[in-house]
Amino acid sequence: MSNDIQPIVAVGRNCWRIERATEARMIVDAADYYRIIAEAMQRASERIFIVGWDFDTRISLAPDREGSYHASLGHFFLDLAREKPTRQIDVLKWNFGALKQFLSVRATYWLFRWWLAKPIRLKFDSSHPKGCSHHQKIVVIDESLAACGGIDIGLRRWDTREHRPEDPCRTTPNGKPYDPWHDVTMLMRGPVAGALGELGRERWKVATTRDLEPVRQAEDDWPDGLEPHFRDVDVAIARTRAEYGDVGEVRENEALVIDMIEKCERFAYIENQYFTSPKVAAAICTRLSEDDPPEIVLVMPRTADGWLEQIAMDGTRQKLMQTIMNSPGGENFRIYVPVNAAGTDIYVHAKVAIIDDRFLRVGSANLNNRSMGLDSECDVIVDCGLPQNAGKGHEATITALRRDLMAEHLGVDVDTLAKAEEEERGLIGVIEALRGEDKTLTRLELEDLSGAENFIADHELGDPEATEDMFEPFARKSLRQRWRQTRTQLRQRFSRS
């Protein structure tokens, strides 16, 4: 690929800031992430700052290992507070998601112990319009090392990349096993971590009305023995935020998703939990209907996690999938579901997008209406078109990361995948050639919807586009109407590019 590619990210249009990461590494699945972030917390000097959707004091960060963080998170944080009382531990958690912890005696016990520990400050974020949530997953250590992605430090998140059947470590605190779980985050050091710290402190002020002062940045806190995927790379930060009081609406993630689809030339490889945004689907359909369309592959869960999410999300995804696949260029669109060696579905919670092996996006935003405009979200992006990133071989790194993800899902080694890419034409052809009977990717099939499912999907109940739609869902335009409106707008826009 030539070095004269143009950037997709643009400050003020589809991202908030572009900052330097002296080192950055994509971390896949929570077993590795929890180990790495726990060790980083132990080395922290001034502050451990966690901003999250879910956070559970009962879990272990290392159920498969011995060590101080083998015990519960509640115990681990108390140890951190005792070891260095001058080190602040600040946790900001979505308030509604926190309620379930108070139903557990054990969780309540740890929360009370934290309340007594002076270095630990736990705050709950309720500063959203009704029905919205705080969905970011950010950890900032000494404002110099940060993680941002899809992995919550919460219940039922820990898993290894093997996603082994009946893994004895993949259990809830009460010993109940849960199904395999796939997720991704990005670990970064340098000014980008300071920017994420600023973003977190802004959220702290909104949620608590109190300022959280910045701390002195550590000079060298990259984890020992952890090889970065990127060095001296510019990273963009894209946000979503609903209007609330004096806080204005931000829809950078939505703009960036549409921009990356518009600029996609060869393929888009996307891992995501949901696919229910008619704007995103209309962008895909519009791009695929053009001459020389790219291939667009989504790796997703077969069904949403929880009965309410299944009702709200699965039917809408089916309708959008049917529309795309039955439109011109629809043969270039596929949705796949990963399964482990026992044929059990692996739940995909990751939010990753790789475009033409020149653009990597990792974050918390799903491809649904909520993540595009209502819930607070944060994604980070490596765009090889940025001047600082050009000519440094980052495209080869992104290629390797994509192949690594695909190989994990297909149950093959990376060399086998690379060889198949040399022999086959296109991403879909490679996946179809390597799909097997063991750990592999299975196709999500088109299904007929019942009358009730059609009704729920058409009115997007449970996944509104705007806050006012939550309370008057039948007064807004239907899924079909908004699809047609967006398609008309995007046809005009894409045809000019």
C-alpha positions in Angstrom: 0.0 0.0 0.0 1.3 3.4 -0.9 2.2 6.1 1.7 0.0 8.7 0.1 -3.2 7.4 1.6 -5.5 10.0 3.1 -6.6 9.9 6.7 -10.1 9.0 7.6 -10.0 10.7 11.1 -10.4 14.4 11.3 -10.6 16.4 14.6 -13.9 18.2 14.9 -15.6 16.0 12.4 -15.3 12.4 13.6 -12.9 12.5 16.5 -12.1 14.6 19.6 -8.3 14.6 19.7 -5.3 13.1 18.0 -2.5 12.4 20.5 0.8 10.5 20.4 1.3 7.0 21.9 4.9 6.2 22.6 3.8 2.5 22.8 0.5 0.8 22.1 -0.7 -2.8 22.0 -4.0 -4.4 21.2 -4.9 -6.9 23.9 -7.3 -9.7 23.1 -9.5 -11.3 25.8 -9.6 -10.6 29.5 -7.3 -13.2 30.8 -4.3 -11.4 29.4 -5.8 -7.9 30.0 -6.6 -8.5 33.6 -3.1 -9.9 34.3 -1.4 -6.9 32.5 -3.6 -4.2 34.1 -3.3 -5.7 37.6 0.5 -5.6 37.4 0.3 -2.0 36.1 -1.9 -1.1 39.1 0.6 -2.6 41.5 3.3 -0.3 40.0 1.1 2.9 40.0 2.6 5.8 41.9 -0.1 8.5 42.1 -3.5 7.4 40.8 -5.4 4.4 39.5 -8.4 5.8 37.7 -11.2 3.5 36.4 -14.2 4.7 34.4 -16.5 1.8 33.5 -20.0 0.5 32.7 -19.6 -2.6 34.8 -17.3 -3.2 37.8 -17.7 -6.1 40.2 -15.7 -6.4 43.5 -16.3 -10.2 43.7 -14.4 -11.2 40.6 -10.8 -12.4 40.5 -8.4 -10.8 38.0 -6.4 -14.0 37.7 -8.5 -17.1 38.5 -6.0 -19.3 36.7 -2.9 -18.0 38.6 -1.5 -17.5 42.0 -0.6 -14.1 43.3 -2.0 -11.1 45.2 -4.6 -10.5 42.6 -5.8 -14.1 42.6 -8.2 -13.1 45.3 -11.3 -11.0 44.7 -11.0 -7.5 43.2 -12.3 -6.1 46.5 -9.4 -7.7 48.4 -6.9 -6.7 45.7 -7.8 -3.1 45.9 -7.7 -3.1 49.7 -4.2 -4.5 49.4 -3.2 -1.7 47.0 -4.6 0.8 49.4 -2.6 -0.6 52.3 0.6 -1.0 50.4 0.7 2.7 49.3 -1.8 4.9 51.2 -0.8 8.0 49.3 -1.9 6.4 46.0 -5.4 7.4 45.0 -7.8 4.7 43.6 -10.7 6.4 41.9 -13.6 4.4 40.4 -16.5 5.9 38.4 -19.2 3.4 37.6 -22.6 3.6 35.9 -25.1 3.9 38.7 -27.8 1.5 37.3 -25.3 -1.2 36.6 -24.1 -0.9 40.2 -27.4 -1.7 41.7 -27.1 -5.5 41.3 -24.0 -5.5 43.5 -26.1 -4.3 46.5 -28.2 -7.5 46.0 -25.1 -9.5 47.0 -24.0 -9.6 50.6 -20.5 -10.4 49.5 -20.3 -7.5 47.1 -21.9 -5.1 49.6 -19.3 -6.1 52.2 -16.4 -5.2 49.8 -18.1 -1.9 48.9 -18.4 -1.1 52.6 -14.7 -2.0 53.2 -13.7 0.3 50.3 -15.8 3.1 51.7 -13.7 2.8 54.9 -10.4 2.8 53.0 -9.3 6.4 52.6 -7.3 6.0 49.3 -10.4 4.4 47.5 -13.1 6.7 46.2 -16.0 4.9 44.4 -18.6 7.1 42.7 -21.7 6.3 40.7 -22.5 8.1 37.5 -26.2 8.9 37.1 -25.7 12.1 35.0 -27.4 10.9 31.9 -30.8 11.4 30.3 -33.3 8.8 31.4 -32.6 5.5 29.7 -29.0 6.3 28.8 -25.9 4.7 30.3 -22.2 5.3 30.9 -20.6 2.7 28.6 -17.0 3.7 28.4 -14.3 1.2 29.6 -11.2 3.2 30.4 -8.4 2.7 32.9 -5.8 5.4 33.4 -2.7 4.9 35.5 -0.7 8.0 36.6 -2.1 9.7 33.5 0.7 8.1 31.5 -0.6 4.5 30.8 -4.2 3.9 29.7 -6.4 1.1 28.4 -9.5 1.8 26.3 -11.7 -0.7 24.6 -14.5 -3.1 25.2 -13.4 -5.1 28.3 -15.2 -4.3 31.6 -13.6 -5.3 34.9 -16.8 -7.1 35.7 -18.8 -10.4 35.9 -18.5 -13.1 33.2 -15.7 -11.3 31.2 -12.6 -13.4 32.0 -11.6 -15.9 29.3 -8.6 -17.1 27.4 -8.0 -16.9 23.7 -8.5 -20.7 23.5 -12.1 -20.3 24.8 -11.8 -23.9 26.1 -14.9 -25.9 26.6 -15.8 -26.2 30.3 -12.9 -24.1 31.5 -12.9 -24.5 35.3 -11.7 -20.9 35.7 -14.6 -19.5 33.6 -17.1 -19.3 36.5 -18.9 -16.6 38.4 -18.0 -15.8 42.0 -20.7 -18.3 43.2 -19.1 -21.1 41.0 -21.6 -21.0 38.2 -20.0 -21.6 34.7 -20.6 -19.2 31.9 -20.1 -19.5 28.1 -16.9 -18.3 26.3 -16.4 -14.6 26.0 -14.3 -12.7 23.4 -13.2 -9.1 23.9 -10.5 -6.6 22.9 -8.9 -3.4 24.4 -6.0 -1.2 23.6 -3.1 -0.4 26.0 -1.3 2.9 25.3 1.4 5.0 26.9 2.2 8.7 26.4 0.2 11.8 25.7 -2.8 9.8 24.6 -3.1 8.4 28.1 -3.1 12.0 29.5 -5.9 12.8 27.1 -8.0 9.8 28.2 -7.3 10.9 31.8 -8.6 14.4 30.9 -11.7 12.8 29.4 -12.2 10.7 32.5 -11.8 13.7 34.8 -14.4 15.6 32.8 -16.8 12.7 33.3 -16.0 12.7 37.0 -16.9 16.4 37.2 -20.2 15.8 35.4 -21.1 12.9 37.6 -19.9 14.3 41.0 -19.8 18.1 40.4 -16.3 17.9 41.9 -12.9 18.4 40.2 -10.4 15.6 40.1 -7.0 17.2 39.8 -4.4 15.8 37.3 -1.4 13.9 38.7 2.3 13.9 37.8 2.8 11.6 34.8 5.1 8.7 35.3 8.1 8.6 32.9 8.4 4.9 32.1 5.5 2.6 33.2 5.2 0.4 30.1 4.8 -3.2 31.4 8.0 -5.2 31.5 8.3 -7.8 28.8 5.2 -6.6 26.9 6.2 -6.0 23.3 4.3 -3.0 21.8 2.5 -3.4 18.5 3.0 0.3 17.7 5.7 2.8 18.7 5.4 6.6 18.3 2.0 6.4 16.7 -0.7 9.0 16.5 -4.0 7.8 18.0 -7.4 9.5 17.5 -10.0 9.5 20.2 -13.7 9.4 19.2 -16.6 9.9 21.6 -20.4 9.5 21.9 -22.3 11.5 24.5 -26.0 12.5 24.9 -27.0 16.1 25.7 -27.5 16.5 29.4 -27.7 19.8 31.3 -24.7 21.9 30.2 -23.1 19.0 28.5 -23.6 19.0 24.7 -24.3 16.1 22.4 -21.4 14.4 20.7 -21.8 11.9 17.8 -18.2 11.4 16.7 -18.4 7.6 16.7 -21.4 7.7 14.4 -19.7 10.0 11.9 -16.5 7.9 12.0 -18.3 4.6 11.3 -20.0 6.1 8.2 -16.8 7.8 7.1 -14.8 4.5 7.4 -17.4 2.6 5.4 -17.4 5.3 2.7 -13.6 5.2 2.4 -13.4 1.4 2.5 -11.8 0.2 -0.8 -11.0 -3.5 -0.4 -12.6 -4.9 2.8 -13.8 -4.1 6.3 -13.3 -6.7 9.1 -15.5 -5.8 12.0 -16.1 -7.4 15.4 -19.1 -6.0 17.3 -21.8 -7.0 19.8 -24.7 -5.4 18.0 -25.7 -4.3 14.5 -29.0 -2.4 14.6 -28.2 1.1 13.5 -30.1 1.8 10.2 -27.6 4.6 9.4 -24.7 2.2 9.6 -26.6 -0.4 7.6 -27.6 2.1 5.0 -23.9 3.2 4.7 -22.9 -0.4 4.1 -25.7 -1.0 1.6 -24.8 2.2 -0.3 -21.1 1.4 -0.5 -21.7 -2.2 -1.6 -24.0 -1.0 -4.4 -21.3 1.1 -6.0 -18.9 -0.1 -8.7 -16.1 -2.4 -7.5 -17.5 -2.8 -4.0 -15.4 -3.9 -1.0 -16.2 -7.0 1.1 -17.6 -6.4 4.6 -17.4 -9.1 7.2 -18.9 -8.8 10.7 -18.1 -11.2 13.5 -20.8 -11.2 16.1 -22.7 -13.2 18.7 -25.5 -15.4 17.5 -27.9 -13.8 19.9 -27.7 -10.8 22.3 -26.8 -11.3 25.9 -30.0 -11.3 27.9 -33.7 -11.8 26.9 -34.4 -8.1 26.8 -31.5 -7.4 24.5 -32.4 -10.3 22.3 -35.9 -8.9 21.8 -34.6 -5.4 21.1 -31.6 -6.3 19.0 -31.8 -9.6 17.2 -34.9 -8.9 15.1 -33.6 -5.6 13.9 -30.3 -7.1 12.9 -32.1 -9.7 10.9 -34.1 -7.1 9.0 -31.0 -5.0 8.2 -29.1 -8.1 7.2 -31.9 -9.3 4.9 -32.1 -5.8 3.2 -28.3 -5.6 2.6 -28.0 -9.2 1.3 -30.9 -8.8 -1.0 -29.6 -5.5 -2.4 -26.9 -5.0 -5.2 -23.5 -6.1 -3.8 -25.1 -8.1 -1.0 -23.0 -11.1 -1.9 -20.1 -9.2 -0.5 -21.6 -9.0 3.0 -21.4 -11.7 5.6 -22.0 -12.1 9.4 -20.2 -14.9 11.2 -20.5 -16.3 14.7 -17.5 -17.9 16.4 -17.8 -21.3 18.2 -15.3 -23.2 20.3 -14.2 -26.8 20.0 -17.4 -28.1 21.6 -19.6 -26.1 19.2 -20.6 -23.6 21.9 -21.1 -20.0 20.7 -18.4 -17.6 21.8 -20.0 -14.3 22.8 -18.5 -11.4 20.9 -18.3 -8.3 23.1 -15.4 -6.8 21.2 -15.8 -3.5 19.2 -13.1 -3.7 16.6 -13.0 -2.4 13.0 -10.1 -2.9 10.5 -10.4 -1.1 7.2 -8.1 -2.2 4.3 -5.4 -3.0 6.8 -4.7 0.8 7.1 -7.2 1.7 9.8 -7.6 0.1 13.2 -10.4 1.0 15.6 -10.9 -0.4 19.2 -13.4 0.9 21.7 -16.7 0.6 23.5 -19.1 1.7 20.8 -21.5 -0.8 19.3 -23.1 -0.5 15.9 -26.5 0.3 17.4 -28.4 3.5 17.9 -27.5 3.8 21.6 -23.8 3.8 21.0 -24.1 6.2 18.1 -25.9 9.0 20.0 -27.1 8.2 23.5 -24.6 6.2 25.7 -21.2 7.7 26.6 -18.6 5.9 24.5 -14.9 6.1 23.7 -13.0 4.5 20.8 -9.3 4.9 19.9 -8.1 4.7 16.3 -4.8 4.1 14.5 -5.1 5.6 11.1 -2.1 5.1 8.8 -3.2 8.1 6.7 -2.2 10.5 9.4 1.2 12.2 8.5 2.9 11.0 11.7 1.9 7.4 11.0 2.8 7.3 7.3 5.7 5.2 6.1 6.3 3.5 9.5 5.1 0.0 8.5 1.9 0.3 10.7 -0.1 -1.3 7.8 1.8 -4.5 8.2 1.1 -4.4 11.9 -2.6 -4.0 11.4 -2.5 -6.8 8.8 -0.9 -9.1 11.4 -3.4 -8.1 14.1 -6.4 -8.8 11.8 -4.9 -12.2 10.8 -4.3 -13.0 14.5 -8.0 -12.3 15.3 -9.3 -14.3 12.3 -7.0 -17.2 13.1 -8.2 -17.3 16.7 -11.8 -17.5 15.5 -11.1 -20.0 12.7 -9.0 -22.3 14.9 -6.0 -22.2 12.6 -2.5 -20.7 12.9 -1.6 -17.4 11.4 0.7 -18.9 8.8 -2.2 -21.0 7.5 -4.4 -17.9 7.3 -1.7 -15.9 5.5 -1.2 -18.6 2.9 -4.9 -18.8 2.3 -5.0 -15.1 1.7 -2.4 -15.5 -1.0 -4.4 -18.3 -2.6 -8.0 -17.0 -2.3 -9.6 -13.9 -3.6 -11.1 -11.8 -0.8 -11.8 -12.1 2.9 -15.0 -14.1 2.5 -13.3 -16.6 0.3 -10.5 -17.1 2.9 -13.0 -17.6 5.7 -15.1 -20.0 3.7 -12.0 -22.0 2.7 -10.8 -22.3 6.3 -14.1 -22.9 8.1 -14.0 -26.3 9.8 -15.9 -28.6 12.2 -13.9 -27.7 15.3 -13.3 -24.2 16.7 -14.4 -22.1 13.8 -16.6 -19.4 12.4 -20.2 -20.3 11.5 -22.5 -18.2 9.2 -25.4 -16.3 10.7 -28.3 -17.4 8.6 -31.3 -15.4 7.5 -34.4 -16.2 9.4 -38.1 -15.3 9.1 -39.4 -13.0 11.9 -42.7 -13.4 13.7 -45.3 -10.6 13.7 -44.2 -9.4 17.1 -40.5 -9.5 16.2 -41.2 -7.5 13.0 -43.2 -4.9 15.0 -40.4 -4.6 17.7 -37.7 -4.3 15.0 -39.6 -1.8 12.9 -40.1 0.5 15.8 -36.6 -0.1 17.3 -38.0 -0.7 20.7 -35.2 -0.8 23.2 -32.7 0.9 20.8 -33.9 4.5 20.3 -31.9 7.0 18.2 -32.6 10.0 20.5 -33.6 10.5 24.1 -37.1 11.7 23.2 -37.7 8.5 21.2 -37.6 6.5 24.5 -40.9 7.9 25.6 -42.7 8.2 22.3 -41.4 5.3 20.2 -44.4 5.1 17.9 -44.3 8.8 17.1 -40.9 8.6 15.4 -40.1 7.4 11.9 -40.1 3.6 11.5 -36.9 1.6 10.7 -38.0 1.4 7.1 -38.6 5.1 6.8 -35.3 6.1 8.4 -33.5 3.5 6.3 -34.9 5.1 3.1 -34.1 8.6 4.2 -30.5 7.8 5.1 -30.0 5.8 1.9 -31.1 8.8 -0.2 -28.7 11.1 1.7 -25.8 8.7 1.5 -26.2 8.0 -2.2 -25.8 11.7 -2.9 -22.8 12.0 -0.5 -21.0 8.8 -1.6 -21.5 9.6 -5.3 -19.6 12.9 -4.9 -16.6 11.4 -3.2 
